[in-house]
Amino acid sequence: MTNDTAETVPVRTAPGRDEHARHSGAKPPTDRNLGLTPSWKVGALAAVAAVALVLGIWSMTGVDPQQIGGSGLISALPLTYFVALALSLAGFVASLGLRRFIPGLLTWQVLVLVLILHGADPIIHGLPRLEASFRHLGIADNISQSGQINTGLDAYFNWPGFFDALGMLSGATGVADLTGIATWAPVGINVILLAPLLALATRLTSNPRQAWAGVWVFYLTSWVGQDYLAPQAYAFVLLLTLLALLLSTFSGWAWPTDRNRFCRWLARSVSGLDGPVARQGIVGPSRVDAAILVVVSSLILMAMTASHQLTPFAVIPFLAVFLLTGQLRLRFLPVLAVVLPLGWLLFAASAYLQGHTGQLFGSFGDVGANTLGALSTKVSGSDSHMFVVYTRLAEVALVWVLAIIGAITGYKRKTPWLAAAAGTLAPLFLIPAQPYGGELLLRLYLFSLPFAACLAVLPLMSDKIVASDRTGGLGLKRALILLLLGGLLAATTIVTRYGNDSMESFNDDEIAVVNHLYSTAPTGSILIEAVRNTPWKAQHYADYDYRALVAAEARPGAAPLTCDPVNEIARNSGAYVIVTDSQQAAADLRGSTPADDLKHFIATCGTSPGWTKVFENAGGVIFQIQGAKNGK
């Protein structure tokens, strides 16, 4: 039973008034005239969410992965899935528009959306998504088994915090194989994100309905796919937790606003843009509690620094813009945020720094190369892949346009908007740094999305406070617009998030090919993948010499693969070559090789002298190149 339906309102009457009221025709108190939400409405909306969940999961279990084409999952989903998604969206909007604000019901609605929209991979494929998931399992396994961090092996071991945490989880639970956790990581990460997202959105708004709507839009537009078992997902949870903590407990100016001319000008400018408006989510901790929270904030910064290359640097512009807009009064924390990642890079990651200085700093300040240059490498590939890319660009543009409209609306209404706008723009200051392997723009969108989502829904929220614990409902018109917007965003996210599903997901046959390779190739052998997109390295991370002929990236005018590079690599001690379905899908979608080139490569090289087929199934094929050892 919800709070609003359970509470009773005392009605004081003079002696004899009840009898008079009965005879005079006055209506007794009801849920309707007391402004409460009837229990049957709450139960009905909760039931609608339950039906949507059951129908969504049932429809996804019937999807045949073999029917997933170049445009991704949307081509294979049945009509019942979209019915379930529509029920989920309508249920949330209806719950948000109730006369009484019921957080528990909204929580249930959001969790259903997470499972329907972000649970497709584990439900349909039952395996971890992205080849990096298998690689990350292997790194954690290597550290756990060896008890050492080999910083010279590759870059990951120079930022081992996340992998150490995975190893401790395995040791504490006694579960050696964390494949199940990796499989369900997209759902788990998004569920964990709910608390910091809501805390942050609550601080950025003055209306709890706007906060919940912002969280809802975040999940509807979070297509970047950095919620798999990865350091980025771990660091992103820490980042949002840190920002929510700081903005909620340490809000205010870090210096006297009348100290000098600049401070007075800055304070006046901020006050003119976002004056003393009603805010929610701000707490005033005691001195002891504040000291504890400062220590916690510092520990979160340290955990991020030890776990990820980019996110610790992303913290810096966030803290800087909040400091300059009177949202953060801790002056030393931005300094610590600068010192920690630079110190880690110079000392803890010095082995990586020595060989990658040019890669790290070679494009520093080159805005064109870090933006349009990096973007141009993504806008290529097959026609179906291009459709996915352009849909992604359109969705990003839509979110940003809605955020701009929301900021203008907030300014006109004199409702909080500046902190959300500052958080939306802060990640853009990372653009001059480097392209981050061509993924910088994707990460910047992810970092800004929690803030942009709060702005995007602001025009649809009522700015009238009805009571201390109630807010004005959406109204029918605003509710319909929000529902249509949610439907549009959900439909585009199915394309943008799962458009590369054929190359980002794997099947049991491919896993069987990889397992057979490990059982056949002696330790220390050279293992070659034709295209870098193989579900391997979950074990034996440091036991083999892994190679790739081409990366799973666009290569306009790429020459066909030949046997010569493989023969050259295998000339001394031999090698093994593995070609899988996911490699073929990556090559076709991204244009890494000419069309159907891998099939020609297998047919030509597989029958050439020195090449022996050692295993083949529906998921791929393994060749042994002459010279490879047959045993340990």
N, C-alpha and C positions, 0 to 999 in steps of 0.2 A: 504494500500500500504506500503511495507516495505521500510526501509531507503535506501537499496542498489538499489532497483528498481526505487525509486523516485528521487535519486540524479542525477544531470547532471554534465557532465565534460566539462568545457570550452575548446574549441579547437582554438588556436590562429593561424591565417594564414596571410601571407602577401597579399597585394592587388593583386587581380587577381589569387591567388592560388586556390580558390574554382573552378573557371572556368577551370583552368588547370587540377585540380584533376579529374573533371568530364570527360574531354576529354582524360586524360591519362589512365583511367580505374581504378583509385584508389578507394578502397571500403570505403564508408562512415562509421562513427563510429556506432557500434552495441553493444548490451549487451555482445555478445561473445568476440569481440576483445577488449572490455574495461574491461573484467574480471568480469562482473556483472552477477548476477543470474536472468534469465528471470522471469517475474512475473507469467507466466503460470506454471513454475515449483513449485514456492512457493504455488500457489493456489492448484495445484494438490496434493502436499504433505499434505496440510491442509485438503483437501477433503478426502484423504485416511484415515487420522486420524479420521475424522468425521464418515466415513463409518465403520471403526473398532469399534468406540464407540457404534454406533447404533446397529451393528450386535452383539457385545459382550453383551450389555444389553438385547437385544431381546432373545439371546440364553440362557442367565441365567434365564430369567423370565419363560422359559419353562421347567426348571429342576424340576423334582419331588423329593422332599427331601426324600421320602420313598425309592427311588432307591439308595440312598447314602449308600455304604457298608462299610466294615471294612477298606478298603484302602482309604476311604475318598471321596472327591468331584470329583476326577479325573474319577471315575468309572461312574459318572452320567452326566458329561458334554457332550453336543452334539458336533459333528464335527464342526458346525458353530462357536462355541466358539474358537476353536483352529485356525480357519481361521481368526477370528477377532484379536486374539492375534498375529498371524503371520503378519498381516497387520500393526498392531501397532509397532511391532519390526522393520519391514522393513522400515516403514515410518520414524522412529527415526534415523536409521542408514543412510538412504538416506538424511535426513535433516542435519545430522551431517557432511556428506561428501560433501555438496554443496560448490561451489567455494567461495561463500560469507557466512560468519557466521551470522545466524539470530536467536538471542536468543528468540524472541517471538514465532517463529515456534517451537523451541525445547521445550519451556514451554508448548505449546499446546500438543505436542506429549507425554511429560512426564505425564501430567494430564490425558490424555486418558489411558495411561498404568496403572496409579494408580486406576482409576475407574474400568478397566477391571480386573486387578489382585487382587486388595485389596478391591473391592466392592462386592465380591461374597456373603458374609454373609447378609448384609442388603437387597440385591436384591433378593436372593433366599429364605431366611428365614424370613426376615422382623422383626426380633427380636434381642435384644442384644446377642452377642456371649459370652460364658463363664459364669458360674454361679456367678463368682466374679463381673460381671457387675451389676447384680441385688443387690448383697450385697453392692456395692459401692453407688448405688442409695439410699439404705436404710440408710446408715451411713449419707449421706448428708441430707436426709429427717429428720433423728433423730436430728441432730445438728440444722437444720433450725427450726424444730417444738419446740424443747425444749429450744433453745437459750443457751445451755450448752454443754460442752465437758466432757463427763464421761470417764476419763482416766482409770478407773477401769473396764470398760466394756470389752474392748479387745484392742489389740495392735494398731489398726487403729486410735483410738482416741488420741493416744500419738503423732501422726504425722498428724494433722488435716488440714494442709494448703490446700491441694487439695479439700477436702470435704467442707471446708469453702468457697472456690471459687465456687464450684457447688451450694452451698446454696445461695450465693450472686447472681449467675446467675439466679436461680429460682425466687428469690425475685425481682430482677431487671426487669425481663421479665414478671413476673406474671404467668409463666408456672410452675404449681406445679408438673406435671408429666414430667420428663426428659427422659422417655423411648426412645423417638424418637432420642434424642441426643446420648444416649447410643447405639442405633442401628446403627447409621451412624458414630460413633466415629472412626472406622478404616479408613474410607475415609477421614474424617475431619482431623485427626491427621497427616496422611500422606501428605495431602495438606499443612497443616501448617508447616510441616517439610521441605518443598521444599526450602523456603527462607534461613533458617540457614544452611541446607545441601549445597546449592549452594555457599553461602558465605564462608563456611569452605573449600569446594573443590576448590574454586577459589584461596584461600590463599595457599593451599597445592601444587598447580601445577603452571606451567609457561605457560600452553596452555589452553585456554578456552574450547576447544573441549574436552580435557581430563577431565576438571572439570565437564562438562555436562555428559560425558560418565560415570564418577564415580558416579554421582547422579543416573543415569539410572541403573547402576549395583547394587547400594544400594537397590533400589526398587525391582529389580529382585531377590535379595537374602535375603530380610528382611522377614524371615519366622517365627521368634520367636513368633510373635503374641502379643507382648506387646504394641500394638497400640489400644487396646480397652479402655473403659472409666476407667482409672486407674491412681493412683499416679505415676506409672512407666512411663507411656506415657507423662504425664505432666512434670515430672522431666527430661525426656530425651530431650524434646523440649528445656527446660531451659539449659540443659547441652551443647547441640550443639550451642545454641545461645551464651552462655558464651564463649565457646572455639573459635568460629568464631570471636567474638568481640575482645578477647584478642590477638589472633594471627594476626589479621588484623591491630590493632592500637597500640599494645604494644610489637612489635617484637624487639628483640635485647638482648644483654647481660645485666644482672642485676648488673654487677660489672665490674670494669676495667679488661681487659683480661691480663694485665701485672702486676697485683697486687702481685702475688706470683708464685711459681713454678707450683702449681697445676692449677691455672687459665690459665697460659701460655700453659701447656700441654693440658688442656681441649679445649681451643680455637684452638690450632693447630690440635687436633684430629678431631674436628667438621669441621674445614675448609678443612681438607684432605678428609673427607667423603662427605661433601656437601658444596662445596666452594661457592664463590660469584657468584651464577648463577642468571639468570633473574627470577624474581618472579612477580606474579600479586596479586592484592587484598590487598596490604599493603597501608595504608593511614597514613598521618602525621597530627594528630589533633592539634589544637592550645592548649595552656595551659588550657584555660577555658573548652574547649571541652574534653580534657583529664581528667580533674578533674571530670566532669560530668559522663564520662564513667567509671571512677573508682568507683564512687558511685553506678552507675547502676550495675556494676559487683558485688559489695558487696551485693546489694539487691537481685540479682539473686541467689547468694550463700545462703542467708537467706531464700529465698522462697523454694529452694530445701531442705534445712535442715528441714524446718517445714512440708514438704510434703512426704518425702520418707526415708526409713531406709538405703537403699544401695547407691543410686546415690550420695549423698553428700560425702561418702567415696570414690567413684569412681573418684571424681574430684581430689582428692589428688595426685594420681600417674600421672594423666595427667599434672597437673601444675608442678609437680616435674621434669618430663622428659623434658618438654618444657623449664623449667628454666635452666636445665643442658645442653641443646643443643643450647642455645642462641636464643630461640624462644620467650621468655617471660622476660621482664625486670622489672616486678613488684615483688619485693622480698617479700613484706608483704602479698601478696594475698595467696600463699600456706600456710602461717602460719594461716591466717584467715580461710582457708578451713579446717584446722585441728581443730582449736579451736571451730568453730561453731557446727559441729556434735557431738563432744565429750561433749561440754557444754550442748547441747540439751539433749543428752542421760543421763547426770548426773543430770540435773535439771528438764527440761520440761517433760522428759519421765522417771522420777525416779520411778513412780508407776509401769511401765512395767519392768524397770531394776531390781527392787527388787525381782521379782518372776521368772526372766528369765536369771539370770547371767550365769548359766551353759549352757543354750542354746546358748547364745551370744558368750561366750568365751571358752566353753568346748573343741572345736576342733581347737582352735587357734594354728597355726603352723603345723597342721597335713595335709600336702599337699596331701598325699595319700587318706585320707578320704574325703577331699574336692574336689578331682578330680575323680580318678578311683572309689572310693567308692560311690560318688554321681552318677557317670555315670552308674555304675552297676545296680542301682535301676531303671534306665530308660530302659535298654536293657533287657526287658522282656515283657511278655504279649502274645497276640495271634499272629499268623503268619502274619496277615495283619498289625498289629501294629509294629511288628518287621521290616517289610519291610519299614514302614515309618521311624522308628528310624535309620535304616542303611542308608536310603537315606539322612536323616539329617546329619549324620556323614560324608557321602561322599561329601555333598555340602559344609559343613564347611571346610573339607580338601581341596577341590578344590579352594575355595576362598583364603585360606591361601597359597596354593602352587602358585597361580597366583600372590598374593601379594609379595611373596618372589622373584619370577621372575621379577616382576615390580621394586622391590627395587634394584636388581642387575642391571637391565637395566638402571635405573635412575643414579646409580653410574657410570656406564660406559659412559653414554651420557653426564654426568655433567649437569643433569637437576634436579630440586628439587625433593627429595625423602625422606630425613631424617626426616622431620617433620611428614610426613604421616606414616613412619615406626615407629617412636617414639609413635605416637598416637595408632597405631595398637598393639604395645606391652605393652603399659602402663596399660591396665586393668588386665593383667596377674599378676601384683603385688598384686592383691586382693586375689589370690588363697590361701595363707596361713591363711586368716582371718577365714572363716567359709563357710560351703556349702550352706548357704542361703536356707534352706529347699530343697536342691537337685537341685535348679535352678541356682546356681552360674554360671556354664559354659554357660548356655543359655544367661544370662545377659552379661557375658564377651564378647561373640560373638557379641551381639547387640552393646555394647559400642565400640568395635573395628571396626565394619563394615564400618562406613563412611570413615575411614582412609584406611582400606584394599581395599575398592572398588576403591579408587583413584589410588592405586598402581597397582591393577589388570589390569587396562586398559592402563597403561602407555606404554607397549611395542607396542600397536597397534596405538599409536598416533604419528603423524609426529613431529619431533623436529625442523623443519625448520619454522621460522617466515617469512612470505611473505611480510607483511606490518604491520604498527602499529596497524591496526584494523582488520587484516586478518591473518589467520593461514593456514598452508598447509592442503589440504584436506586429507582424509584418504587414498585414492587410492583404486582401485577395490579389490585388494587382502586383504588389511587390513579391508575393509568394509565387505567383505564376512566372514572373520574370526570373526569379532565382531558380525555379525548377527547370525552366528552359535553358538557362545558363549551365546548370549542373548537367543536364542531358547532353548539351553540346560538348562540354569539357570531358565528360565521361567517354563519349563516342570517339573524340579525337585522341584521348589517352590510350584507348585500346589499340589504336593504330601506332601512336608514338612510342608507347612502352613495349608493345609486343610485335612491332613491325619487323624486327630482326629475329623473330622467334626461331626460324629454321636454322639459324647459325648460332644462336645463343643457348639453345637447349640441346639435349643429347638423349640417346635411347640406350636400352640395355645391350643391344648388339654392339654398339660402339664401346661400351664399357668392357664387354667380353673381348673385343679386339685388343684393347689396351692391356687387360689382364693376361691375355695369351702372350703378348709381347714381353711382358715382365717375366713370365715363366720360361720364355725361350731365350731371351738375350742375356748373356752373362754379365755380371756386374762390371761396370766400367765400359761397356759397349757404347758406341755412338748410335743414338737414336734420332732419326731424321723424320720430321713431319713435312709434308709437301707445302701446306699452308698453316700458319700458326693459329690453330683453332682445334686443339685436341684435348679431350678430357683426361689428361694424365698428370703425373707428378703428385698425386695425392699421397703416394708412398714413394720411397726410393728417390727422394728429391735430389740428394747429392750423390747417388750411386751410379748415375749414368751421365754421359755427355749429350745433352739435348741440343738439337739443331733444328732450324727451319729454313726451307728454301725461300719462301716469300712470306711477308707479313700479311695479315688479313686487312689490308688497307687498299684504297684505290690506287691503281697504277695505270693511268691512261696510256694506251698504246703499248701495254706490256707485251714483251716477247714470250712466246710459248716456252713452257718448261722443257728442258732436255735432260738426258741421262748424264751429261758431262759433269755438272756440279756434284752430283751424288757419287759418281765414279771417282772424282778427285778427292772428295772427303774420305771415301772408303779405300783409297789406294794403298794405304799402309796396313791398317788393321781391320778393314772391313766395316760394315755398318748395317743397320736395319732401317728400312723405310716403312712408314705407316701412312696410309691415306684413308680417311674416313668420310662419312656422309656430311658431317658438320664442316669439314674442310671444303668439300665441294660446294656446300651452301654458302659459306663465307666468300669463296672465290667468285661465285655467280652473282651474289648480291653486291659485293664491294667492287667487283671488277679487278680483283687481284691478279687474275690470269685471263687469257682469252676465253670465250665461251666454250664450255665442254673440254677445256684443255686438260683437266685432270684425267678424264677418261682416256684421252689420247696418250697422255703420259703413262698411264698404267698399261695400256695395250702395247705401246712401243717398247718402253724400258723393261716391262715385266717379262718380255720374251728375249731380251738381249743377253749376250754372253755374261756370265757371272751373276745374274739375277735369278733368285729362286723364290718362288712363292711358298711361304711357310704356313700361312693361315688366311682364310677368307670367310666372311659371312655377310649377312645383309647390311652390316654396319660399316664394313671396310675391309682392307686387305693389308697384309704384312709381307714385305720382301726382305730376304737376306742377301746382302751383297757379298760377293766372293772376298774372302779374307777375314770375315768375322769369325770369332771363335765359337765353337759349338758347346762349350762347357766351361765351368769355372776353373 
